[in-house]
Amino acid sequence: MERHFDQELIELKKGLLKMGAFAEEAIYKSVEALKNKDKELAVSVIDNDKNVNELELAIDEKCVDLIARYQPMAKDLRFITTGMKINNELERIADIAVDIAQRTLEIVDKPLLKPLIDIPKLAAIAQDMVKTAIDSFVKSDIELARKVLNSDPEANQFRNQIQKELIEDYMAKDSSTAPRAVQLLLIARFLERICDHTTNIAEDVIYLVQAEVVRHHPEKFTDGK
């Protein structure tokens, strides 16, 4: 019985890895669609959301089934409940990538307002945070989780910088730029929200590894503590 349970925990981890891959790919494709003005790529992100949702439900059902059948305790129970939380965060990340793809479709036929420099940089930070957060979960590595938490201020800084430039250098000077600027503002905000969800995953990993709740108090595990 214990051997079957261990195997099912491995399968659960594989499912979460697949969900993480879906989320990473969705971020990458949504921003590539923006950079290259690629309608087809943006639509593919939106269309793939169905697969993400189906996987999320399957993982949640798996977690509930494991708890019901094996009644795990201590670390095994933390692993399953944390897996459910991470599953939800990854699904939200993929949803936000869909939001980015939808905003891209709003401006894909219009001239770019400005060269895209900071948004791709922010997207790269978001992708790296997602990858590192998933690695921290797979390896039960608190130092990787700490790295994710330490990356969040940089993401916030990029978002603020993008917002300031779009508002002060474009919208305030030429109101006709507002429709395109607003879409870029939303995309920057969406990317920053992805980073927020990723910090939640890192905090969940810390709880998994050492049963310590750090949500709402991440400073305890960052370089700024």
KALINMO-V728688 format. One record per helix or strand of 3 or more residues. SS is the DSSP state (~ for helix, > for strand). FROM is the first residue (numbers start at 1). TO is the last residue. If there is no record, write none. Layout:
# KALINMO-V728688
ss=SS from=FROM to=TO
ss=SS from=FROM to=TO
This chain:
# KALINMO-V728688
ss=~ from=2 to=36
ss=~ from=39 to=70
ss=~ from=74 to=107
ss=~ from=118 to=139
ss=~ from=142 to=171
ss=~ from=175 to=210
ss=~ from=218 to=221
